[in-house]
Amino acid sequence: MLYHVRMDVRIPQDMDAGVKADLVAREKAFAQEVQRSGRWPHLWRVVGEYANVSIFDVESNDALHELLSGLPLFPYMEISVTPLAKHPSAIEG
Ligand SMILES: O=C(O)C[C@H]1C=CC(=O)O1
């Protein structure tokens, strides 16, 4: 199942720099692992914002919630999820 996900990152300004660097590094490693698994086929930066738009391909709402809530940055992100369905005019499978 496909989901459009927007993540707006809201790391507190007063977070210790070392803690922030570790958090961002762990998030990057986790994100790349999920991408390599095929569950995160699109990850794009929103121009001019500390935010991304992504496409996730997972088996259920519960699976997506487990994945997103497991992101190291989850506590510091505003996340919006839009489930996607086939479009009748789409030429691709
Ligand atoms: O930077 C972001 O968009 C937030 C998060 C998503 C992937 C990642 O490495 O960090």
Ligand as a Chemical Component Dictionary entry (heavy atoms), coordinates in Angstrom:
data_LIG
# 
_chem_comp.id                   LIG 
_chem_comp.type                 NON-POLYMER 
_chem_comp.pdbx_formal_charge   0 
_chem_comp.three_letter_code    LIG 
# 
loop_
_chem_comp_atom.comp_id 
_chem_comp_atom.atom_id 
_chem_comp_atom.alt_atom_id 
_chem_comp_atom.type_symbol 
_chem_comp_atom.charge 
_chem_comp_atom.model_Cartn_x 
_chem_comp_atom.model_Cartn_y 
_chem_comp_atom.model_Cartn_z 
_chem_comp_atom.pdbx_ordinal 
LIG O1 O1 O 0 15.617 15.532 7.142 1  
LIG C1 C1 C 0 14.436 15.124 7.117 2  
LIG O2 O2 O 0 13.658 15.321 6.161 3  
LIG C2 C2 C 0 13.871 14.355 8.324 4  
LIG C3 C3 C 0 14.326 12.925 8.335 5  
LIG C4 C4 C 0 13.945 12.114 7.172 6  
LIG C5 C5 C 0 15.021 11.455 6.709 7  
LIG C6 C6 C 0 16.144 11.915 7.432 8  
LIG O3 O3 O 0 17.313 11.554 7.247 9  
LIG O4 O4 O 0 15.769 12.850 8.345 10 
# 
loop_
_chem_comp_bond.comp_id 
_chem_comp_bond.atom_id_1 
_chem_comp_bond.atom_id_2 
_chem_comp_bond.value_order 
_chem_comp_bond.pdbx_ordinal 
LIG O1 C1 DOUB 1  
LIG C1 O2 SING 2  
LIG C1 C2 SING 3  
LIG C2 C3 SING 4  
LIG C3 C4 SING 5  
LIG C3 O4 SING 6  
LIG C4 C5 DOUB 7  
LIG C5 C6 SING 8  
LIG C6 O3 DOUB 9  
LIG C6 O4 SING 10 
# 
